[in-house]
Amino acid sequence: MPMNQHSDQTGPAPISDGGVTPDELRRFAKQERRDLRDEAHEARHEEHEQARAARERRHEARVDTSKIVDLDAKLQDQEAHDDGPAAKHPRQERLLDAEETQEAAHIIELRDGLPTASKDPETIGLFGAHRRSFADQYHLTRRSKLKRLHQIGKIAMQFDALKGLTPVKMRLMFEALGPTFVKVGQILSMRSEILPQSFCDELSKLRADADPMPYSIVLETLESEYHRPLNEVFRTIDPTPLGSASLAQVHRATLLTGEDVAVKVQRPGVRVTMAEDVSIMRSLARGATKIMHNAQVVDFRGVVEELWDTFDEETNFLNEARNLSAFKRFCDDFAYMDCPTPYVDLCTEHVLVMEYIEGIPIAHTRELIADGYSLKEIGTKLVDNYACQILDAGFFHADPHPGNIEIRDGKIVLLDLGMTGRLNASTRAALKQMLFAVAKQDSAQLADALLRFAGTEAGHADYPSLLADLDGIIEEFGTVNLQDLDLAQFLTSLTQMARRHGIEIHSSITTVGRALVTLEGLLDKFIPDVNMIEIISEHIEHSKTKTQALKDEAGKLALEGHAALHGALKSMSEANVALHMLTRGELRTNFELVGSEEPLQQLSDMVNRLTMALIVVGLFIGSSIVYYAGMKPIIFGIPLVGFLGYVVAFVLSCWIVIDIYLKGHERRHRKHK
């Protein structure tokens, strides 16, 4: 896959107002020496642990081997005794078998000692299966997490994060922090409910470019993945990378069979670094969720989990190989669409080999026009095909930025299918209805589409408020012209409205929104004459012929008529049962007043407080009667029974006052929210 190298890379330069004092230099040097000692101590500890584990394995192997040899000797002695003098040399045969058994055990030990990514066996106990935790899977320790946190803190201090960050400084800091935070910034650029819009606009410029990986490391990674010399796979490999990102690096190569390919090699250790960062973010998100109780507006834990799902998919290149194969089959039905062909037999979890594409990037509009291409035709076909991906196939390219689209031999070639999205049939139907309603400016249909698009019904108590918010969205977006529709703002308003009402929108919908906004930005910058919403609406309208539409409508009516007929028959049967119970006096009716839960709860609280107040009054009156009666024993000049009555009445009075205050405060808090 060709990747464009950018010449305007900005390094993470420290931002400081003054110089560094000698005391600070000495303190930094002392800290570095302490870190080096800690690393050396940890390395020695790991070596000792590995040596101890190896000794234990050898000991267990010797014990098992001796048991096998003894058992084999007993069996052969038994056979020799049973066969009589026919067994000539049982001792010699036993020695040979013992040597073979020891040799087999030695081979097994060597095989187990190979540095492969073996997985611990899953075990089953009394309380279910035991699975390795996230930390065990990626060998995360408290020391490694603290070390990574220290690195993050140092970079944050370089950018004066405690004093405040501007949008540009935040983008530069995320680039300096590495691939995890680059991806965090890309996701946050679509979450305007978390950051102001100016920060979102700046974070959308984040690139994953990085310094090139040494060519020797590339060769070592390829050899470790293929377990054979590279001259048995490639004829040549270009040492100069086509592109170098924080996750992987791409080199042009030639196979032994002569095909020109692009080889994408993952950077060693990048997955472990991402796992450390995500583990730290999970801890921070749990703390933020405890502090910020209103998780419906900002779901930090959901953002972190979405981030890890994206990492997990992108760092396994076998997923991208499968996506390329699936998208290649999809492109077979379109003469103007294509994608690189993957060489699946050469792809591994950390290496991707695919066809090399040498075309014209869609951002080079002058070069495209000079070669005779029509920009409007390219934009129209690209958007129409994107509508097919999302609305018809339910499998789409999730990151259509300019660097991932090239034109070659009259075809639009989509690159980098590491990020894809999938939609089921019901979600596609709701999305079609919503986009069609926006294009037709049909407010009623748009309201219904928004409810279906959310995929969840709100509770009865929130339904009036939900309808009011929907009316606001319809008033703002349902009556504008297509060329004036701000798709990003529309999807942001939809997401914020859903979160305010506790309606969880599936992550696939967020992926669709991010992809559409990215595509809209590409068109606005390079092909401004193409209106994306209008093309998608026309695609929806003309996606079916009249005959097919009539067939679908007839089938839908048949299914609805079948369901209605069975419902009517069932209603008649239930009515017969109800009439029979009514004539026998056994009919009971249950009903619920919509929106009556809170008033009934308030009425119940009032009755409880009134009851407690009567008890308090009774205790005060009864204790006063006992006081004047002068009953013994007496404490503090008051009869004991009267004293206890006064204490209980005082405690209950305080409880009533506190309860009234807390309930009123909670009610005012809900009203303000």
C-alpha positions as CSV (number, residue, x, y, z in Angstrom):
1,M,0.0,0.0,0.0
2,P,1.6,3.3,-1.0
3,M,1.6,5.8,1.8
4,N,2.6,9.4,1.3
5,Q,5.5,10.8,3.3
6,H,4.9,14.3,4.7
7,S,7.7,16.7,4.7
8,D,6.1,19.0,7.2
9,Q,6.5,16.9,10.3
10,T,6.6,18.7,13.5
11,G,8.6,17.3,16.3
12,P,7.7,17.4,20.0
13,A,9.9,20.4,20.9
14,P,9.8,21.4,24.5
15,I,7.9,24.6,25.2
16,S,9.5,26.6,27.9
17,D,9.7,30.2,28.9
18,G,13.2,30.1,30.4
19,G,16.4,28.1,30.7
20,V,17.2,25.0,32.7
21,T,19.0,25.5,36.0
22,P,21.9,23.3,37.1
23,D,19.9,21.9,40.0
24,E,17.2,20.7,37.6
25,L,19.9,19.2,35.4
26,R,21.4,17.3,38.3
27,R,17.9,16.2,39.4
28,F,17.2,14.9,35.9
29,A,20.5,13.1,35.7
30,K,19.9,11.5,39.1
31,Q,16.5,10.4,38.0
32,E,17.9,8.9,34.8
33,R,20.6,7.0,36.8
34,R,17.8,5.7,39.1
35,D,15.8,4.6,36.1
36,L,18.8,2.8,34.7
37,R,19.5,1.0,38.0
38,D,15.8,-0.1,38.2
39,E,15.9,-1.4,34.6
40,A,19.1,-3.4,35.3
41,H,17.6,-4.8,38.5
42,E,14.5,-5.8,36.7
43,A,16.5,-7.4,33.9
44,R,18.5,-9.5,36.4
45,H,15.4,-10.5,38.2
46,E,13.8,-11.7,34.9
47,E,17.0,-13.6,34.0
48,H,16.9,-15.4,37.5
49,E,13.2,-16.2,37.0
50,Q,13.8,-17.6,33.6
51,A,16.8,-19.7,34.8
52,R,14.7,-21.0,37.7
53,A,11.8,-21.9,35.4
54,A,14.2,-23.7,33.1
55,R,15.7,-25.8,36.0
56,E,12.2,-26.7,37.1
57,R,11.2,-27.8,33.6
58,R,14.4,-30.0,33.3
59,H,13.7,-31.5,36.7
60,E,10.1,-32.3,35.8
61,A,11.3,-33.8,32.5
62,R,13.9,-36.0,34.3
63,V,11.2,-37.2,36.8
64,D,8.7,-38.0,34.0
65,T,11.4,-39.7,32.0
66,S,12.5,-41.9,34.9
67,K,8.9,-42.9,35.5
68,I,8.4,-43.9,31.9
69,V,11.7,-45.9,31.9
70,D,10.7,-47.7,35.1
71,L,7.3,-48.5,33.8
72,D,8.7,-49.7,30.5
73,A,11.3,-51.9,32.3
74,K,8.6,-53.6,34.3
75,L,6.5,-54.2,31.3
76,Q,9.4,-55.8,29.4
77,D,10.3,-57.9,32.4
78,Q,6.7,-59.1,32.5
79,E,6.8,-59.9,28.8
80,A,10.2,-61.7,29.1
81,H,8.8,-63.8,32.0
82,D,5.7,-64.7,30.0
83,D,7.6,-65.6,26.9
84,G,10.2,-67.6,28.6
85,P,13.7,-68.2,27.1
86,A,12.6,-66.6,23.8
87,A,13.5,-63.2,25.1
88,K,17.2,-63.1,24.7
89,H,18.3,-59.6,25.8
90,P,15.6,-57.7,27.7
91,R,18.1,-55.5,29.6
92,Q,19.7,-54.3,26.3
93,E,16.3,-53.5,24.8
94,R,15.3,-51.6,27.9
95,L,18.4,-49.5,27.7
96,L,17.7,-48.7,24.1
97,D,14.1,-47.7,24.9
98,A,15.3,-45.6,27.8
99,E,17.7,-43.7,25.5
100,E,14.9,-43.1,22.9
101,T,12.6,-41.9,25.6
102,Q,15.2,-39.5,27.0
103,E,15.9,-38.2,23.5
104,A,12.2,-37.6,22.9
105,A,11.9,-35.8,26.2
106,H,14.9,-33.6,25.2
107,I,13.3,-32.7,21.9
108,I,10.1,-31.7,23.6
109,E,12.1,-29.6,26.1
110,L,13.8,-27.8,23.2
111,R,10.5,-27.2,21.5
112,D,9.0,-25.8,24.6
113,G,11.9,-23.5,25.0
114,L,11.5,-21.8,21.6
115,P,10.6,-18.1,21.9
116,T,7.2,-18.5,20.4
117,A,4.1,-16.5,21.4
118,S,2.5,-19.5,23.1
119,K,-0.7,-19.2,25.1
120,D,-1.3,-20.5,28.5
121,P,-3.8,-23.4,28.4
122,E,-7.3,-22.6,29.5
123,T,-8.3,-24.5,32.6
124,I,-11.7,-25.4,34.1
125,G,-12.3,-25.5,37.8
126,L,-15.2,-25.7,40.2
127,F,-16.1,-22.1,39.5
128,G,-15.8,-22.1,35.7
129,A,-13.1,-21.5,33.2
130,H,-10.0,-19.6,34.1
131,R,-8.9,-17.0,31.5
132,R,-5.8,-14.9,31.5
133,S,-6.4,-11.3,32.4
134,F,-5.6,-8.3,30.1
135,A,-2.4,-7.6,32.1
136,D,-1.2,-11.3,31.9
137,Q,-1.9,-11.4,28.2
138,Y,0.4,-8.5,27.4
139,H,2.8,-9.0,30.3
140,L,1.9,-5.7,32.0
141,T,3.3,-5.0,35.4
142,R,2.8,-2.2,37.9
143,R,6.4,-1.2,37.2
144,S,6.0,-1.0,33.5
145,K,2.8,1.0,33.8
146,L,4.4,3.4,36.2
147,K,7.4,3.8,33.8
148,R,5.1,4.5,30.9
149,L,3.1,7.0,33.0
150,H,6.3,8.7,33.9
151,Q,7.1,9.1,30.2
152,I,3.6,10.5,29.5
153,G,4.1,13.0,32.4
154,K,7.4,14.2,31.1
155,I,6.0,14.8,27.6
156,A,3.0,16.6,29.1
157,M,5.2,18.8,31.2
158,Q,7.2,19.7,28.1
159,F,4.0,21.1,26.6
160,D,3.0,22.8,29.8
161,A,-0.2,20.8,30.0
162,L,-0.9,21.9,33.6
163,K,-1.0,25.5,32.5
164,G,-3.5,24.8,29.8
165,L,-3.4,23.5,26.2
166,T,-4.3,25.3,23.0
167,P,-5.7,23.2,20.1
168,V,-2.4,23.2,18.3
169,K,-0.4,22.3,21.5
170,M,-2.8,19.4,22.2
171,R,-2.3,18.0,18.7
172,L,1.5,18.3,18.9
173,M,1.5,16.6,22.3
174,F,-0.7,13.7,21.1
175,E,1.7,13.2,18.2
176,A,4.7,13.2,20.6
177,L,3.0,10.7,22.9
178,G,2.8,8.0,20.2
179,P,0.3,5.9,18.2
180,T,-2.1,5.4,21.1
181,F,-2.7,9.0,21.7
182,V,-2.8,9.8,17.9
183,K,-5.7,7.4,17.7
184,V,-7.2,8.9,20.9
185,G,-7.1,12.3,19.2
186,Q,-8.7,11.0,16.0
187,I,-11.6,9.6,18.0
188,L,-11.9,12.7,20.2
189,S,-12.1,14.8,17.0
190,M,-15.5,13.3,16.4
191,R,-16.7,13.8,20.0
192,S,-17.7,17.4,20.3
193,E,-19.6,16.6,23.5
194,I,-16.3,16.0,25.2
195,L,-14.1,18.8,23.6
196,P,-14.9,22.2,22.1
197,Q,-15.3,22.3,18.4
198,S,-12.1,24.2,17.9
199,F,-10.1,21.4,19.5
200,C,-12.0,18.8,17.4
201,D,-11.2,20.6,14.2
202,E,-7.5,20.7,15.1
203,L,-7.3,17.1,16.2
204,S,-8.8,16.0,12.9
205,K,-5.4,17.0,11.4
206,L,-3.6,14.4,13.3
207,R,-1.3,12.2,11.3
208,A,0.3,8.9,12.3
209,D,3.6,9.7,10.6
210,A,6.7,8.7,12.4
211,D,10.5,8.4,11.9
212,P,11.4,5.5,9.6
213,M,12.1,2.1,11.3
214,P,15.7,0.8,10.6
215,Y,15.8,-1.5,7.6
216,S,17.6,-4.2,9.6
217,I,14.6,-4.4,12.0
218,V,12.3,-4.7,9.1
219,L,14.3,-7.7,7.8
220,E,14.5,-9.3,11.2
221,T,10.7,-8.9,11.7
222,L,10.1,-10.5,8.3
223,E,12.4,-13.4,8.9
224,S,10.9,-14.1,12.4
225,E,7.4,-14.1,10.9
226,Y,8.2,-16.4,7.9
227,H,10.7,-18.7,9.7
228,R,12.8,-18.9,6.6
229,P,15.3,-16.9,4.6
230,L,13.8,-13.9,2.8
231,N,15.4,-14.8,-0.5
232,E,12.9,-17.7,-0.6
233,V,10.0,-15.3,-0.5
234,F,11.1,-12.0,-2.1
235,R,13.4,-11.3,-5.1
236,T,14.1,-7.7,-3.9
237,I,13.0,-5.4,-1.1
238,D,13.4,-1.6,-1.5
239,P,15.3,-0.4,1.6
240,T,13.6,3.1,1.3
241,P,10.1,2.9,2.9
242,L,7.1,4.1,0.9
243,G,5.6,5.4,4.2
244,S,6.4,5.2,7.9
245,A,3.6,5.4,10.4
246,S,3.6,5.0,14.2
247,L,2.0,1.6,13.8
248,A,3.7,0.1,10.7
249,Q,6.0,0.8,7.8
250,V,5.5,0.0,4.1
251,H,8.2,-1.1,1.7
252,R,8.0,-1.9,-2.0
253,A,9.1,-5.4,-2.9
254,T,9.1,-8.0,-5.8
255,L,8.1,-11.6,-5.3
256,L,10.0,-14.5,-6.7
257,T,7.2,-14.9,-9.2
258,G,7.7,-11.3,-10.4
259,E,4.7,-9.6,-8.9
260,D,5.2,-6.0,-7.6
261,V,3.9,-5.8,-4.0
262,A,3.7,-3.5,-1.0
263,V,4.9,-5.1,2.3
264,K,3.4,-3.6,5.5
265,V,5.5,-4.5,8.5
266,Q,4.3,-3.8,12.1
267,R,6.7,-2.1,14.5
268,P,7.9,-4.5,17.2
269,G,6.4,-3.8,20.6
270,V,3.8,-1.4,19.4
271,R,0.9,-3.6,20.6
272,V,2.3,-3.9,24.1
273,T,2.8,-0.1,24.3
274,M,-0.8,0.4,23.2
275,A,-2.0,-2.1,25.8
276,E,0.0,-0.2,28.5
277,D,-1.6,3.1,27.5
278,V,-5.1,1.6,27.3
279,S,-4.6,0.0,30.8
280,I,-3.7,3.4,32.2
281,M,-6.6,5.1,30.4
282,R,-9.0,2.5,31.9
283,S,-7.8,3.3,35.4
284,L,-8.2,7.1,34.7
285,A,-11.6,6.5,33.1
286,R,-12.9,4.6,36.2
287,G,-11.8,7.4,38.4
288,A,-13.4,10.0,36.1
289,T,-16.6,8.1,36.1
290,K,-16.8,8.0,39.9
291,I,-16.2,11.8,40.0
292,M,-18.5,12.7,37.1
293,H,-21.6,10.8,37.9
294,N,-23.5,12.0,34.8
295,A,-22.0,9.4,32.5
296,Q,-24.8,9.8,30.0
297,V,-23.2,12.9,28.6
298,V,-19.5,11.8,28.6
299,D,-18.9,8.1,28.6
300,F,-15.2,8.0,29.2
301,R,-15.1,4.2,29.7
302,G,-17.0,3.7,26.4
303,V,-14.5,5.9,24.6
304,V,-11.6,3.8,26.0
305,E,-13.2,0.5,25.1
306,E,-13.9,1.8,21.6
307,L,-10.3,2.8,21.4
308,W,-9.0,-0.6,22.3
309,D,-11.4,-2.4,19.9
310,T,-10.0,-0.2,17.1
311,F,-6.4,-1.1,18.2
312,D,-7.2,-4.7,18.4
313,E,-8.5,-4.7,14.9
314,E,-5.8,-2.6,13.3
315,T,-2.8,-4.3,14.9
316,N,-3.9,-7.7,13.5
317,F,-3.0,-7.5,9.8
318,L,-4.9,-10.7,9.1
319,N,-8.1,-8.7,9.6
320,E,-7.0,-6.2,7.0
321,A,-6.2,-9.1,4.6
322,R,-9.7,-10.5,5.1
323,N,-11.2,-7.0,4.6
324,L,-9.2,-6.6,1.3
325,S,-10.4,-10.0,0.0
326,A,-14.1,-9.1,0.9
327,F,-13.9,-5.6,-0.6
328,K,-12.2,-7.0,-3.7
329,R,-15.3,-9.3,-4.2
330,F,-17.5,-6.2,-3.7
331,C,-15.6,-4.2,-6.3
332,D,-16.1,-7.0,-8.9
333,D,-19.6,-5.6,-9.6
334,F,-18.3,-2.1,-10.3
335,A,-16.1,-1.3,-13.3
336,Y,-14.9,2.0,-11.8
337,M,-13.9,0.7,-8.3
338,D,-10.9,-1.4,-7.1
339,C,-8.7,-2.1,-4.1
340,P,-5.3,-3.9,-3.8
341,T,-5.2,-7.7,-4.1
342,P,-3.9,-9.3,-0.9
343,Y,-1.5,-12.3,-1.0
344,V,-3.2,-14.2,1.8
345,D,-0.6,-17.0,2.0
346,L,2.1,-14.4,2.8
347,C,0.1,-12.4,5.3
348,T,0.6,-12.9,9.1
349,E,-0.6,-11.1,12.2
350,H,2.3,-8.6,11.9
351,V,3.0,-8.6,8.1
352,L,0.6,-7.7,5.2
353,V,1.6,-8.3,1.6
354,M,-0.6,-6.8,-1.1
355,E,-0.6,-5.6,-4.6
356,Y,1.4,-2.4,-5.2
357,I,-0.8,0.5,-6.4
358,E,0.9,3.2,-8.4
359,G,-1.8,5.8,-9.2
360,I,-2.7,9.5,-8.8
361,P,-3.8,10.5,-5.3
362,I,-7.2,12.1,-5.3
363,A,-5.7,15.2,-3.7
364,H,-3.6,15.9,-6.8
365,T,-6.5,17.5,-8.7
366,R,-4.3,19.3,-11.3
367,E,-2.6,16.1,-12.3
368,L,-6.0,14.3,-12.6
369,I,-7.4,17.1,-14.8
370,A,-4.2,17.0,-16.9
371,D,-4.7,13.2,-17.5
372,G,-8.3,13.9,-18.7
373,Y,-10.3,12.9,-15.6
374,S,-13.4,14.7,-14.6
375,L,-13.4,15.6,-10.9
376,K,-17.2,15.8,-10.7
377,E,-17.5,12.3,-12.2
378,I,-14.9,11.0,-9.8
379,G,-16.8,12.5,-6.8
380,T,-20.2,11.4,-8.0
381,K,-19.1,7.8,-8.5
382,L,-17.2,7.7,-5.2
383,V,-20.2,8.9,-3.2
384,D,-22.6,6.6,-5.1
385,N,-20.4,3.7,-4.4
386,Y,-20.0,4.7,-0.8
387,A,-23.8,4.7,-0.6
388,C,-23.8,1.1,-1.9
389,Q,-21.2,0.1,0.7
390,I,-23.1,1.5,3.6
391,L,-26.8,1.1,2.6
392,D,-26.7,-2.0,0.4
393,A,-23.8,-4.2,1.3
394,G,-23.4,-3.1,5.0
395,F,-19.6,-3.3,4.7
396,F,-17.8,-0.1,4.1
397,H,-14.4,1.6,4.2
398,A,-14.3,3.5,7.5
399,D,-11.4,6.0,6.8
400,P,-11.9,7.6,3.3
401,H,-9.4,10.4,3.8
402,P,-7.4,11.7,0.7
403,G,-4.4,9.6,1.4
404,N,-6.4,6.4,1.1
405,I,-7.9,7.1,-2.4
406,E,-6.0,7.0,-5.7
407,I,-7.0,6.9,-9.3
408,R,-5.4,4.3,-11.6
409,D,-6.4,3.2,-15.1
410,G,-9.8,4.9,-14.8
411,K,-10.6,3.2,-11.5
412,I,-11.1,4.7,-8.0
413,V,-8.8,2.6,-5.8
414,L,-9.4,2.5,-2.0
415,L,-6.4,1.8,0.1
416,D,-5.8,0.8,3.8
417,L,-8.8,-1.3,4.8
418,G,-7.5,-1.7,8.4
419,M,-10.6,0.2,9.5
420,T,-13.9,-1.0,8.2
421,G,-17.5,-0.9,9.4
422,R,-20.5,-3.3,9.2
423,L,-24.2,-2.6,9.5
424,N,-27.0,-5.1,9.9
425,A,-30.2,-4.9,7.8
426,S,-32.4,-3.1,10.4
427,T,-29.7,-0.4,11.0
428,R,-29.3,0.1,7.2
429,A,-33.1,0.5,6.8
430,A,-33.2,3.1,9.6
431,L,-30.3,5.0,8.1
432,K,-31.9,5.0,4.7
433,Q,-35.1,6.4,6.1
434,M,-33.2,9.2,8.0
435,L,-31.1,10.3,5.0
436,F,-34.1,10.2,2.7
437,A,-36.2,12.3,5.2
438,V,-33.4,14.9,5.4
439,A,-33.2,15.1,1.6
440,K,-37.0,15.4,1.2
441,Q,-37.3,17.8,4.2
442,D,-40.0,15.7,5.7
443,S,-40.1,16.5,9.4
444,A,-42.5,13.8,10.5
445,Q,-40.6,11.1,8.7
446,L,-37.3,12.5,10.1
447,A,-38.6,12.2,13.6
448,D,-39.6,8.5,13.1
449,A,-36.2,7.9,11.4
450,L,-34.3,9.3,14.3
451,L,-36.1,7.1,16.8
452,R,-35.4,4.0,14.6
453,F,-31.8,5.2,14.1
454,A,-31.2,5.2,17.9
455,G,-32.4,1.6,18.1
456,T,-33.8,2.1,21.6
457,E,-37.1,3.3,22.9
458,A,-37.1,5.9,25.7
459,G,-39.0,5.3,28.9
460,H,-42.4,6.7,29.4
461,A,-41.2,9.4,31.8
462,D,-38.6,10.7,29.2
463,Y,-40.8,10.4,26.1
464,P,-42.2,14.0,26.1
465,S,-38.7,15.5,26.7
466,L,-37.4,13.3,23.9
467,L,-40.0,14.5,21.5
468,A,-39.3,18.1,22.4
469,D,-35.6,17.6,21.6
470,L,-36.5,15.9,18.3
471,D,-38.6,18.9,17.3
472,G,-35.6,21.1,17.9
473,I,-33.4,18.9,15.7
474,I,-36.1,18.8,13.0
475,E,-36.5,22.6,13.1
476,E,-32.7,23.1,12.8
477,F,-31.8,20.6,10.2
478,G,-35.0,19.3,8.5
479,T,-35.8,22.5,6.6
480,V,-32.4,23.6,5.3
481,N,-31.3,23.2,1.7
482,L,-29.1,20.2,0.9
483,Q,-26.1,22.4,0.0
484,D,-26.3,24.1,3.4
485,L,-26.7,21.0,5.5
486,D,-23.8,20.6,8.0
487,L,-23.6,16.8,8.2
488,A,-21.0,16.8,11.0
489,Q,-23.1,19.1,13.1
490,F,-26.3,17.1,12.4
491,L,-24.7,13.8,13.5
492,T,-23.2,15.5,16.5
493,S,-26.6,16.9,17.6
494,L,-28.1,13.5,17.1
495,T,-25.5,11.8,19.3
496,Q,-25.7,14.4,22.0
497,M,-29.5,14.2,22.1
498,A,-29.4,10.4,22.4
499,R,-26.8,10.5,25.2
500,R,-28.8,13.1,27.2
501,H,-31.8,10.7,27.2
502,G,-29.7,7.6,28.1
503,I,-30.1,6.1,24.6
504,E,-27.0,4.2,23.6
505,I,-26.1,4.4,20.0
506,H,-24.1,1.5,18.7
507,S,-20.5,2.1,17.8
508,S,-21.1,1.1,14.2
509,I,-23.3,4.2,13.9
510,T,-20.5,6.3,15.2
511,T,-18.2,4.8,12.6
512,V,-20.7,5.6,9.8
513,G,-20.8,9.2,11.0
514,R,-17.1,9.5,11.2
515,A,-16.7,8.1,7.7
516,L,-19.4,10.3,6.2
517,V,-17.9,13.4,7.8
518,T,-14.4,12.5,6.5
519,L,-15.8,11.9,3.0
520,E,-17.7,15.2,3.1
521,G,-14.5,17.1,4.1
522,L,-12.7,15.5,1.2
523,L,-15.4,16.6,-1.2
524,D,-15.5,20.1,0.2
525,K,-11.8,20.6,-0.2
526,F,-11.1,18.9,-3.6
527,I,-14.4,18.4,-5.4
528,P,-16.8,21.2,-4.1
529,D,-19.3,20.8,-6.9
530,V,-20.5,17.4,-5.6
531,N,-23.3,17.3,-3.0
532,M,-23.0,14.1,-1.0
533,I,-26.4,14.1,0.6
534,E,-28.2,14.7,-2.7
535,I,-26.3,11.8,-4.4
536,I,-27.0,9.4,-1.5
537,S,-30.7,10.4,-1.5
538,E,-30.9,9.7,-5.3
539,H,-29.2,6.4,-4.7
540,I,-31.8,5.4,-2.2
541,E,-34.6,6.6,-4.4
542,H,-33.4,4.7,-7.5
543,S,-31.8,1.7,-5.8
544,K,-34.9,-0.4,-6.7
545,T,-36.9,-0.6,-9.9
546,K,-40.6,-0.1,-9.8
547,T,-41.2,-3.9,-10.3
548,Q,-38.9,-4.7,-7.4
549,A,-40.5,-2.0,-5.2
550,L,-44.0,-3.4,-6.0
551,K,-42.8,-6.9,-5.2
552,D,-41.3,-5.8,-1.9
553,E,-44.4,-3.8,-1.0
554,A,-46.7,-6.8,-1.9
555,G,-44.5,-9.1,0.3
556,K,-44.6,-6.6,3.1
557,L,-48.4,-6.3,2.9
558,A,-48.8,-10.1,2.8
559,L,-46.7,-10.5,6.0
560,E,-48.5,-7.7,7.8
561,G,-51.9,-9.1,6.7
562,H,-50.9,-12.5,8.0
563,A,-49.8,-11.0,11.3
564,A,-53.0,-8.9,11.5
565,L,-55.2,-11.9,10.8
566,H,-53.6,-14.0,13.5
567,G,-53.8,-11.0,15.9
568,A,-57.5,-10.6,15.2
569,L,-58.2,-14.3,15.8
570,K,-56.2,-14.2,19.0
571,S,-58.1,-11.0,20.2
572,M,-61.4,-12.7,19.6
573,S,-60.3,-15.7,21.6
574,E,-59.1,-13.5,24.5
575,A,-62.4,-11.4,24.3
576,N,-64.4,-14.7,24.7
577,V,-62.4,-15.6,27.8
578,A,-62.9,-12.0,29.2
579,L,-66.7,-12.2,28.7
580,H,-66.8,-15.6,30.4
581,M,-64.9,-14.3,33.4
582,L,-67.1,-11.2,33.5
583,T,-70.3,-13.2,33.7
584,R,-68.8,-15.2,36.6
585,G,-67.6,-12.1,38.5
586,E,-63.9,-13.1,38.1
587,L,-62.7,-10.2,35.9
588,R,-60.1,-7.9,37.4
589,T,-58.6,-4.8,35.7
590,N,-55.0,-3.5,36.1
591,F,-54.2,-0.1,34.8
592,E,-51.2,2.3,35.0
593,L,-51.2,6.1,34.8
594,V,-48.4,7.2,32.5
595,G,-46.1,9.6,34.3
596,S,-47.7,8.9,37.7
597,E,-44.6,7.2,39.3
598,E,-43.1,10.4,40.7
599,P,-46.3,11.9,42.1
600,L,-47.2,8.6,43.7
601,Q,-43.7,8.4,45.2
602,Q,-44.1,11.9,46.6
603,L,-47.5,11.0,48.1
604,S,-46.0,7.9,49.7
605,D,-43.2,10.1,51.2
606,M,-45.7,12.5,52.6
607,V,-47.8,9.8,54.2
608,N,-44.6,8.3,55.8
609,R,-43.5,11.7,57.2
610,L,-47.0,12.4,58.5
611,T,-47.0,9.0,60.2
612,M,-43.6,9.6,61.7
613,A,-44.7,13.1,62.9
614,L,-47.7,11.5,64.7
615,I,-45.4,9.0,66.4
616,V,-43.0,11.8,67.5
617,V,-45.9,13.9,68.9
618,G,-47.2,10.8,70.7
619,L,-43.8,10.1,72.2
620,F,-43.4,13.7,73.4
621,I,-46.9,13.7,75.0
622,G,-46.4,10.3,76.6
623,S,-43.0,11.2,78.0
624,S,-44.4,14.4,79.5
625,I,-47.1,12.5,81.2
626,V,-44.5,10.1,82.6
627,Y,-42.4,13.0,83.8
628,Y,-45.2,14.5,85.8
629,A,-46.1,11.1,87.2
630,G,-42.6,10.9,88.8
631,M,-42.1,7.2,88.0
632,K,-38.8,5.5,89.1
633,P,-36.0,5.0,88.3
634,I,-35.0,8.6,87.5
635,I,-32.1,9.8,85.3
636,F,-31.2,13.5,85.0
637,G,-34.3,14.3,87.0
638,I,-36.5,12.6,84.5
639,P,-38.0,9.1,84.8
640,L,-36.1,6.6,82.7
641,V,-39.1,5.7,80.5
642,G,-39.8,9.4,79.8
643,F,-36.1,10.1,79.1
644,L,-36.0,7.3,76.5
645,G,-39.2,8.6,74.9
646,Y,-37.7,12.1,74.6
647,V,-34.5,10.7,73.0
648,V,-36.4,8.6,70.4
649,A,-38.7,11.5,69.6
650,F,-35.7,13.8,69.1
651,V,-33.9,11.3,66.8
652,L,-37.0,10.8,64.7
653,S,-37.5,14.5,64.4
654,C,-34.0,15.0,63.2
655,W,-34.4,12.2,60.7
656,I,-37.6,13.7,59.3
657,V,-35.9,17.1,58.8
658,I,-32.8,15.6,57.1
659,D,-35.0,13.4,54.9
660,I,-37.1,16.4,53.8
661,Y,-33.9,18.4,53.0
662,L,-32.2,15.6,51.0
663,K,-35.3,14.8,49.0
664,G,-35.8,18.4,48.1
665,H,-32.2,18.8,47.1
666,E,-32.4,15.7,44.9
667,R,-35.6,17.0,43.3
668,R,-34.0,20.4,42.5
669,H,-30.9,18.7,41.1
670,R,-33.0,16.6,38.7
671,K,-34.9,19.6,37.6
672,H,-31.7,21.5,36.7
673,K,-30.4,18.6,34.8
